[in-house]
Amino acid sequence: MLMLLPISARLSARQAIRPSSSKSFSFGRSLTLRSSSTAAAATASSAANNNANNTNFSIKLPTVAALVGASLLTGYCVGSVHTEQITDIQKDRALPKGERGCCSCDEEGSKEEATKLTDAQTQLSTKLQKIVGTSHVHDGLHESSSTGKFLKGARLGYGKALCIVQPGTLEQAIKCLQAIVDAGCVVVPQGSNTGLTGGSVPRNDTEDTRPSVVLSMKRLDAHFPIDDGKRVVCLAGVGISTLASSISNWFPDRESHSILGSTFLNPTTAAGVAFGSGGTLMRKGPARTDRALYCKVSRNKWGENTVEVVNTLGIEGLQDSDFQEHSGENPVQKLDVYANDVRQGYRRTMAKSSKTGLQIKASDTDYQEKVCQYTKDVSRHNSDTTGEDCNRSEGKVLILATVHDTFQAPSKKRMFWVSFPDMETTAAFRREVCLDNPADLPISCEYLDRDSVDIIDRSGRIATYLIRYLGTGDIMGYLWNVKSAIGELPFSWAPLFCDKFLHVFNNWVPEAIPSKFLNKGREYDHNCMVAVGEFGDGTLDRFMERMDAFIKKYNDKALADDVSEGGKMITYVEAESQADITALNAFRFVAALAFKTYVVGEDLQGISVDYGLPKNYEGVPPLADSAVKPLKRMRYSHFGCNVIHEDIAYALGVDTHTEHMAFKQAVEVEGGKLPAEHGHGTEYRAPQDTQKRWMNMDPLNVLNPGIGGLSYL
């Protein structure tokens, strides 16, 4: 029989817990689980307090109120005086990932309003309310402060929906899916709606006349460990930041998959699987699991829509074989019961994987070997067709729950800022030092070119400080939502206001990382932030030996060739404290935010592209001879994986769509694949084999139609 558990903030691994008087269970190793929202709040509060104590960083509330009030008043006055001019500028300005300064969707109306609804579609909202409750079904035809977050993408995409439904249990999610497709509507599965390529929001400018319904999974946020903490079960709405905090508290010697990057936006673990998101951590690989519970929609021989629940979770007591047919019980119902107990803090014995489950991948276990193979293959990309259907499905199946491996945390960690005189030497460092062998991979190796350093320093100081002192938990997520809400205000200046503000006041605050790092970034064109850990087998010492030998070999040669003739030596600076490490990580991970702030603040426009290059590619994809020369070409990457994020700034008036398409072609000519991490969405056309895989998953084309260049019909 399956025993699942919720978990307290600190965990005694072998603590015995007595059952409450109202419930009777047999206990082995036990835990006390707390609801995820309570645990996350406690973790965020603790992190904020610790940071405050360590840094004595504080801002008085009246000062904050005065600054905010003055800023809003100034923005309102400027916007009122220059409404016409600002509106014209916005129409001609392309912001990163295709986001534009203003949106014309409201003027065009929605297909749900234009198309005559059937009786079943008219009654759908009422039917969904009976399933999930009135308060969890929202009108998606009229945008409001409560529905805008479901209808507009983080950077790209906007549309209206017949309704928005938020199931609170797995069984409710399945019933909602059935009701939606039976009404002749299409489903847009949604997590935190932090996607960057438009695939998680409705689309109205298509030939498809079927109404859209947003199926938001965020309420399904229960999560709990199994197998003595070696793995974790996540329902579809669990955020990666929430999960990282929980794992850290439950098992201090373990880590979840995603602990850096866009964690402050708290995207869901299910979305990571659906996109095949990567991240910085070379030893873990991209988000992947073949252990999942998910839904597919098809049609039976009688012409009825059927929702099939696929169960590959591999957990004792939750396998399909554990339930007799027509018994009235099934894995979904049982998992719902346990998930509800998790939220309420009941005590349970920790669950275990079945023998079958232990043979199924819960992470990309081959990645360390694969990334070290210096071949023409790309290490990871979103069009990969391997694995269970939940992987890189981009909404063509409805993910309900997933099982993920956790990872050993390093017992010791060192971090370095390493600067190189040219790209050739930088690539040699990756090949000879970072990718020497699978066992000795560094934790991460993040590349920044000089334009990246300059732009982050010019427009990302405030964001860097916020992450340094507030962490990447709920507070940063709240501030992000506030920024988005300001951008939705009904004023012409609103969409650009926050970025203008951040750009103007950026240089009022001190440099966000110590000058010993920043000065090297300003001096050198090529820089790597390398984090190395000790995992109990001498990994750290061996890496340091290789790095020291490589730097000595190169610098000795440079001296012999007379460095005084204009050459430079490799230099490195070590982060001497946890504060240094936190600052460097924050500086790297505000790069995308800083670029948007920069182009808005400088009255420019820009495009953003993420792509994977062949593992043996050691250069920079050249721009076409006919390409417009960019004002800034900001390249930052997960260097060990050769996965690049490139943000390119142009003057106003440049046709950025043409430049974007030309650049994509340039990457593909070099053997690269796009996208590598952010998903195809509505921005990228997927290869034929990927499209075919999606069509097999969703033969009726009712789940996220139009994704990756597929038909909307």
N, C-alpha and C positions, 0 to 999 in steps of 0.2 A: 504493500500500500504506500502511495506517495505521501511524503511529509514535507511540506514546504515551510519556510520560515521568513518572517520579518526580522529586522536587525537593529540593535541599538547603536548609538553613536560610537561607543567603544566596545570592542568585542573581546571577551575572554574565550579563546578558541575551545577550551575544554570545560567550560563552565556548565554545570548541571542545572537545569531549570525545571522546577516542578510545575505540573499542569495546574491550570486554574480549576476551581471547583465546578465550573459550568461545562468544562470540556475534558475529555479523557483521551489521552494518547500514550503510545509507548515511545520512550525517548532514548536516543543514543546521544550523539553530539548535538548540542542545542544552541540556539541563539535567541536573542530577543530582537525582533525587527520593529522598526518604527515606520510610520507612513513616510513615503518619499518626500512629500512636501515639507513635513516637519523636520526630517533629517537634513534636507537641503537648506532650509532656512537656518537651522542651527549651525550648519557648517559654514554658510556664508557669513553669518553673524560672527562666528568664532574667528574666521579668517580676517574679517574686517577689523575686529578688535585687536588681533595679534599684530596686524600690520600697523595699526594706529599706535600700539604700544611700542613697537620697534622703531618707528620713525618719528613719533611725535608730530605727525602731519595732521593739521586741523585747519578748518576754515570756519569762521564764525557765521552763524546762520544769517544775521542781518546783512553781512557782506555779500553772501550768496544771493539773498533776496534782492539787494540793491543792484547787483550786477545783472541778474536775470531781468528785473524790471526795466532797467535802463536799456538793456540790449533789445528787449521786445519793443519798447517804445521807439527806440531809434529805427529798428527795422520797419515798424509800422509807418513811421513818418516817411522814410525813404521809399517804401513800397507805394504809399499813397501818392507821393509826388511824381514818381517815375513809373507808374503802372504800365503805361503803354510801351515805354522803352524796354523795360525788363521783360515784358511778355514777348516782344519781338526777339530779344536775345535768347530767351528760353526756347523758342521755336526752332532756332538755328543751332542749338547746342546739343550735341550728343554726349551723354555722360557714360561712364564705364558700364559695360555689359549691355549697352543699348538703351539704358534708361534715359528718358528725355526729360527736359525741364518741365514740360507740361504735357498733359494727356488729353487726347481728344475723344476718349472712349465715351464720356458722358454725352457728348454732342451727337455721337452716332446712335446711341441707344443700344439696347441689348436684344439678342435674338429671342430671349424669353419673353420680352415685352412685345416684340414684333410678331412672333409666331402664335397662332391660336393654339391654346393648350387643350389637350384631351381631358376627359372627365377624370381619368386616373391621375394625370399630372396635376390637375387642379386640387384634387383631394390628397395629394402626396404629403404635403406638410402636416395635415391633420393626422394622417396615418403614422408618420414618423414621430409626431408628438406622443402618440399612444405608446410607442416603443421606448422612447428615451426620456419623455417628460417635456412639458411645454417650454420650460426655461432653456432647453438644450437644442431647440430648433429655431433658426433665425431667418428672417426674410433676406434673401440675397439679391433682390431686385433693386433695393434702395439702400445705397451705402450710408452707413452711419458710423459713429465713433466705435460702436461695438462690432460692426461687421467689416469695416475696411481692412482689418488685419488679415481677414480670410480671402479677400478679393484682389489684393494688390501684392505682387511679388516684391521680395526684398530689393531687387534691382531691376527686374524686368518682368513685364506682364501685368495685365489688369483686365478684369472682366466681371460680369455679373452672373449670378446663379439663381435658379429657381428658389433654392433655399440652402441653408448651411445646417448640417446636423452633427452633433457631438455625442456619440455613444459613450456610455460609462462602463460597459462590460463587453467582453468578447462576443457573447451571445447577442447583445443588442447590435453590435457592429455587423454581424452576419445577417440579422433580420433587416437592418437598414439597407444593406447591399441588395438583398433580395427584393425589397419593396421598391427601391429606386429603379432597378433594371426592369421589373415588372411594369412600372409606370412608363416605360419607354424613354427614360432619361439616361444620361451618361454620368459617370462617377469621376470626380477629381479627388483622389486620396490626398490627404494633407497631414503633415506633422506639425512642425513649428513654423512652416512657411518661410524658411530662411534660404530657400534655393535661389540661385543666381541666374538661371537661364530660362525662367518662365514656365517650368513644367508643373508647378504646384498650385496654379490658380486657373480659374475659368478663362476661356478664350471666346470672344464674341464675334470677331471678324473672320469667321470661317463659313464654309458652305454647309456645315452641319446644322440642321434645324432642331435637333434634339436638345431639350433643356439640360443644363448642367446642374449637378448637385455636389457641393463640397462636402466630403466625408472627413471631418477632422477627428484625428485619433488622439489628440493631446490629453484627453481625460484618462486614457489607459496608461497610467504612469507607474504602476506597481513593478517592483523588481526585487530579486532575492538571489542569494548565492546557492550553489549546489556543489557537490563534490569537494567539501571542505574548503570552499572558496576558490577552487581552481577554475570554476566557470560561474556564469551568472545568467539568470533568465530575465529578460526584459519584455514587458508588454510594449506595444507599438508606440506609445506616447512618451516613453522615458527619454529625457534629454541627456546628452553625453556629458554635460557638466554635472548634472545631478548624479549620474552614475559614477563619474570619476570621484566625486566627493564621498559617495557611499562606500565604494570599494576601499578608498583610503582610510576611512573610519573603521570599517569592519575588519579589514586585513591590512595593517600598515606595511606589510612586506609584499603586497600585491598591487598591481595597477590595472585599470581598464584599458581598452584599446586607445581611446582618444583622450589625451590629457593636455594637449596644447592646440594651438590654432584657433578656430572659430568657436571655441567652447563658450565664450561669453554670450553668444547668441543661442546657446543650448539647443542646437538642432537635435532631432531624435535619432536614436540608435537605428530604428527601422529605416529612416531616410538614408543613413550612411550605408546600409546594406543595399538599398534600392538604387543608389548611385554608384556604389563601389568607391566611396570616398577614400582618399589616401591619407594625407597628413604627413607629419614630419618624422615619424618614428620608424627608422629603417629596419629595426629588428622585428617589427610587428606586421608590416605590410598594409595593404588597403583593407578597409572594412569588408569582411566576408564571413558568412556562415552558411553551412548546408543544413543546420539544425533550426528548423523554423515551423511555425504554424501559420498558414496563409490560405487565402481564398482565390479560386479561379471561377470564372463565369462561362458557361457553355449552354447548349440547348439540347434537350433530350429528343427521342424519336417522336414524341407527341407534340413537339414544337414549344415546349415549356422551358423557360429560363431556369437553369439550375445553378446553384452556388455550391461548388465542391470545396470542402475543407481538406487541405493537404497537411498531414501531420508527420514531420520528420524531427520532432523535438528530441526524441531519444531519452526520455526521462522515465524512470521506474514509476509505474502507476498512472502514467499519462500516455502510454502507447495505445494505438487502436486495438491491439490484441489483448489489452487488459480489460476490454469491455465486451460483453456479450451483445449480439445483435438483438434489438427490440427490448433491451433491458431498461430503457429509459434514462440511462446515463451515457455520457460521452466525454472525451477529453476536454472539450471546450467548457462544458458546465463545471467540471471538476476544477479546472484551472481558474475559472471565474471565482469559485468558492474560496480557493486558497489566496488568490489575489486580493479579494475583499478582506480576508483575515490579515493579510500583510498590511493593508492600509490602516486597519484598526489596531494593529500592534499586538495581535495574538502570538503566542509562542508555539513554535512547531519544530520538530526535528528536521534537520537539513536533508533535502532531497538528494538523490544520487542519479547519475546517468545509468541507463541500461547498458548491457553488453553491446547491443547494437549501436546505441548512442555514442559510446566511446570510440567507435570505429568511423564516425562521421565527423568531418571537419567543422570546428567552431571558430576557426580563424584561418588565415592563409599560411598554413604551416610550412609551405615550400618556398616562401618568399625570400628567406635569407639566402638559400642556395641560388635562387633565380636571379636576385639582384646582383650577385657577384659574378655571374656569367657575362663576360664582356663581349656581347654579340650585337648584331644589328637589330635584335628584337627590342621592343619597348617594355619597360619593366611593369607598367600598369597603365590602364586606360579604361574609359567608360564603355567602350564597345566590346569588351571581353565577353565571350559567350559561354564561358565555362561555369560549372557549378550548378547548384539547385536553382530553380526558377526565380526564387526570391532575390537572388543576387543580380544587381544591375538591371532590375526589372522596370525601374522608372515609372511605377504606378500601373503597370499592366497586370499585376496581381495585387491583392490587398493583404499586406503583411499584418498579422495579429500579434505574434510574439516570436522572439528569437533567443537562441542560446549562444553565448559568447565566451571564449576563453578569457581568463585574466592572465596577467603576465608578472613575472618576478620583477620586483623593483630593485634598482641597483643599491648595493650597500654603501657605495661611495661614488661621488660624481665630480667630474672636473669639466670646465667649459673654457673654450679659447676663442678669441677673435684672431683669425689668421688672415693676413693680407698678402696678395701675390702680385707680381709685376705684369703678368700677362695671362691670357686665357689658357694657353698651352700648359703653363706650369700649374695652373689651378686644376686643370683636367688630370694632369699627371698625379697630383696629390690625391684626387678622388680614386684613381685607379690603383696606385701603389700603396696608399696608406689606408683609406677608408674601406675599399672593397677587396683588400688582400685575401680575406677568407671569411666564410660565413659565421664562424664562431666569434670572431673579433670585431664585428661591425660596431661602429659607434652608435650611441643612442640616436643622434641626429647630426646632419651636416647641412646647414642652411646657407645658401649663397645670396649675396647682395652685391649688385654693381654700384658704381659711384652715384648714378642717377637715383637709385633707390635710397641710398644713405642721405643724399641731399634732400629729396622730396619728403622722406619721413621726418627728417629734422626740421624742414621748413613748415610742414603742415600737420605733423602727427605728434607733436610734443604733448598736447593736452590729453589726447587719447592714450598715449603711452603712460603718462602719470596716472590716469584713471585706472588702467589695468594694473599698474604697479601697486597702487594703494588700496584698490577696492577688490582686486582679484577678478576672476572670470565667472563669478556666480550670478545670483539673482539680481544683485544691485546693478551690475553692468547691463544685464538684460533689460532691466527697468529703464535705465537711461537710454538705451537703444530705442525702446518703445516710445519714450518721450520725444526723442529726435524724430522718429517717424511720424508721430502725431502732429508735431509742429509743421512738418512738411505737408501735411494734409489740410492745414488751415485754409480757409477760402480767401486767400490773398495771393496776388500774383507773385509776391516776393517769397512766399512761404517755402516752396520746394528747395530753394537755394540758401535760405537764411542761415541754417545751422552751420553749413560748411563755410559760408562767408564769415560767420562769427568766429569759428575755430581758426580760420586762416588769419584773420585780422589780429586776433589776440594770441596767436601761437608764440610769437617772439617775446611776449610779455612774461612768459614762464621760462625757467632755466632749461638748458639742454637736458634731454630726458635720459641720456646715458652718460656715464663718466667720460671725460674728455680723452682718457687714454685709449678708448675704443673709437670714439667719434673722429678724432684727429687722423687715425689710420684709415678710416673709411673715406675721409675727404682727400687723403693723399693718394690712395690706391684705387684703381679701377675695379679690382676683383677682391672680394672679401668672403670669408666663410666663418660662420659661427658653428663650432664643432663641440658637441657634448659627448662625453665618454663616461661610461660607468663600469663599475666592478661588479661582476655577477658570480663571484665565488670561485673563479677558475683562472685568475690572472689576466683577464681580458684587458683591464686598464693598463697594467704594466707593459703588456705586449704592444698595445696601441701606441703608448708613449715612446717605446723604443723605435717603432717604425716612423713615427712623426719626427722624432729628433734626428734620426738617420737621414730621412728625406730632406729636411731643412738644411742639415749640414752639407749633404752632397750638393744641393743646388747652390747654396751660398758660397761654398768653396770654389765651385766652378765660376760663379759670378765674379768673385775676387780675382780669380786667375785670368778672366776675360776683361779685367779692368772695369769695375763697376762705376768708376768716375766718369766714364764716357756716356753717361745718361741712363745706365741700367739701375735697377733697384733690387734689393735683397728681399727674400721672404722674411716677414716679421710676424710675431704673434704676441698677444697679450692675454694673460689668464684672468678670468673672473675670480676675484679673491674672496668673495663672500656670496651668501645666498641672495643678498640684495643686488649684487652685480648680475647674477644669473637671472633673477626676476626681471631686471631692467632690460637685459638683452633680449629675453624672450618676448617681452611686451613690445619692444622696439620693432622686432621682426614681424610680429603678428598684427600690427596696425598698418602694414604697408598698403593694403587695398583701400582702407579707410582714408589714409593720408593722401593717396593719389586722387581720389574723388574730391577731397577738400582742396587739394592743390589746383586741379583744373577749374573748379568753381571759383576759388579765390583769385586766380590769375586770369579769369575770363577766357579760358581755353575750353577745349573739348577733348574727349579721349575715348579709347577703346581698351577693353581688357580681354585677354585670351589666356587660357590655360591649356597646356599641351605636354605630351610626353615625347622625348626624343630617343632614338636608339641608344642603348646602353653604352655603345662604343663611339657615340658621336661626341666630339670634343670641341665643337665650335659654337658659333652663334648663327642662327638662320639669317642669311642676308636678305635685305629688302630688295624688291625688284627695282631695276633701273628706272622704271616709269613711276615708282612710288613717290608720293609727296614726302619730303624730308620732315620727319617729326621734330618737334621742339624738345621732347624728352622721350627717351626709350628706357623705361624702368623695368629691369629684369631681376627677379628674385625667385629662388627655386628651392625645392627639396633636392639638393644637389646629388646626394648619393643615389637617388632613384632616377635622376635626370628628368624630373618633372618640373616644368617651368611655368611661372606666372609672369605674364608680360603686360604691362600697362603703358600705352603709347599716347602721348599728348600731341595734339595738333591745334593750329590756330583756328578760330571760328571761320566758317565758310568752306572748309575742306570737306569733301564728301567722305565721311568716315566709313560709311557702309562699303564703298568701293575699296578703300584701304584695308578694311577688315577682311574682306573676301580675298584680296590679293595676298595678305599676310598668311591667311589660313593655307592658301595654295603653296606659299613659300615653305611653310613648315612641312607640308605633306611631301614636297619634292625632296626634302632632306630625310625622308623616312619617318617623320613624326606622325603622331596620332592626336586628334582633337575630338572631344575634350578628354582631359586626363582625370579630372576630379569632380567637376561641378555638374556633370550630367548634360545630356543633349538638350533637354527641354524643347523649347521652340526655336532655339538659336542655331543648333547644329543638326545636320542631316546624318543619320547613322548609316553605317555600311549595310549592304544588303543582307548579310548573314545575321546581323544584329536585328534588323527589322523583321526578318523571317522568324527569328526566335520569339520576338514580342508578339507577332501575329499568332503563333502557335499557343502562346500563353492566353491570349484574349481573342479567340476567333470571332466573337461578335462585335469587337471594337467598341465596347461600352466602358472600358476603364482607361481613362486618360487618353482619349483619341487624339491623333495628330502629333504625338510625341516623336521626336527624332526624325521628322520628315514623313511619318506615316500619314495615311489618309485620315481625314476627319470623319468620313462617312462609314 
